[in-house]
């Protein structure tokens, strides 16, 4: 019995050694590219394991659609409250757990984008190209987080409102913010939307992720 166990252990050790040899022959992954992949193509806890940026964009489309629905009937408080709840679900399901969104939320997805693009830039193998565009993406994603927080505050005020007249202007601001999340905002009125603070949204984050990919020869 002991001899059989010894033979088995020897075989296991040999197999492990062989595995180590195979692993040693493999190239180390470029960790900045790995984190770019988390932003663009796949992350472990998103719906269908989508990338964090496509997840944020999908949720933002739902939020913008229902903000538009809410704003379409400014004299109907119940209607506004219904669709504001749907907006809140798409922005952050921890605030409103039921709704037509994907169940992940713009705010957590945008936070993930900012976090992982920063991981990409801070990786030892990050190129100047990654570091440059990571700052642009991180800033735009940070704007989305701020706007999402404001939408949550406004939505909660709508839900507490006692009249349509009280709720309607809040809903209008929510609609404007959901559009900013999707496409950015021309905060300085110069006719263009940049990646900068208070301007860049998910469209600008996606644009600079594309620049980053192209610079890395990945697109």
CORHULIN-V276870 format. One record per pair of residues at least 6 apart in sequence whose ideal C-beta (glycine too) atoms are under 6 Angstrom apart, sorted by sequence separation. I is the first residue (numbers start at 0). J is the second residue. D is the distance in whole Angstrom. If there is no record, write none. Layout:
((I J D) (I J D))
This chain:
((72 78 4) (160 166 4) (192 198 5) (212 218 4) (41 48 5) (87 94 5) (88 95 4) (185 192 5) (87 95 4) (41 50 6) (42 51 5) (45 54 5) (120 129 6) (157 166 5) (183 192 4) (194 203 5) (40 50 5) (69 79 5) (88 98 3) (92 102 6) (119 129 6) (120 130 5) (39 50 4) (84 95 5) (89 100 4) (186 197 4) (38 50 6) (88 100 5) (92 104 5) (157 169 5) (186 198 5) (38 51 5) (39 52 6) (69 82 4) (85 98 5) (91 104 4) (120 133 4) (156 169 5) (194 207 6) (38 52 5) (68 82 4) (69 83 5) (85 99 5) (90 104 6) (119 133 6) (184 198 6) (90 105 5) (91 106 5) (183 198 6) (90 106 6) (153 169 5) (183 199 5) (65 82 4) (116 133 5) (183 200 4) (182 200 6) (153 172 6) (181 200 6) (183 202 6) (65 85 4) (66 86 5) (116 136 5) (117 137 6) (153 173 5) (180 200 5) (181 201 6) (182 202 5) (183 203 5) (65 86 5) (116 137 5) (179 200 6) (150 173 5) (62 86 5) (113 137 5) (150 176 5) (62 89 4) (113 140 4) (149 176 6) (61 89 4) (62 90 5) (112 140 4) (113 141 6) (146 176 5) (58 89 5) (109 140 5) (146 179 6) (109 143 4) (110 144 6) (146 180 5) (109 144 5) (143 180 5) (61 99 6) (106 144 6) (61 100 5) (106 147 4) (58 100 5) (105 147 5) (58 101 6) (57 101 6) (58 104 6) (59 105 5) (58 105 5) (54 103 5) (55 105 5) (55 108 4) (54 108 4) (55 109 5) (46 101 4) (139 194 5) (138 194 6) (46 103 6) (51 108 5) (90 147 5) (94 151 5) (142 199 5) (143 200 6) (45 103 6) (138 196 6) (135 194 4) (51 111 4) (52 112 5) (90 150 5) (91 151 6) (139 199 3) (51 112 5) (138 199 6) (139 203 4) (140 204 5) (139 204 4) (87 154 5) (136 204 5) (83 154 5) (136 207 5) (135 207 4) (136 208 6) (38 112 5) (83 157 5) (132 207 5) (38 115 5) (37 115 4) (38 116 6) (80 158 6) (132 210 5) (132 211 4) (34 115 5) (129 211 6) (34 118 4) (35 119 5) (34 119 4) (128 214 3) (76 163 4) (79 166 5) (31 119 4) (74 163 5) (76 166 6) (31 122 4) (79 170 5) (30 122 4) (31 124 5) (30 124 6) (31 125 4) (73 167 4) (29 124 5) (31 129 5) (70 170 5) (69 170 5) (70 171 6) (70 174 5) (66 173 5) (67 174 6) (66 174 4) (66 177 4) (63 177 4) (62 177 5) (63 178 6) (63 181 6) (59 180 5) (59 181 5) (59 201 6) (56 201 5) (55 201 6) (39 208 6))
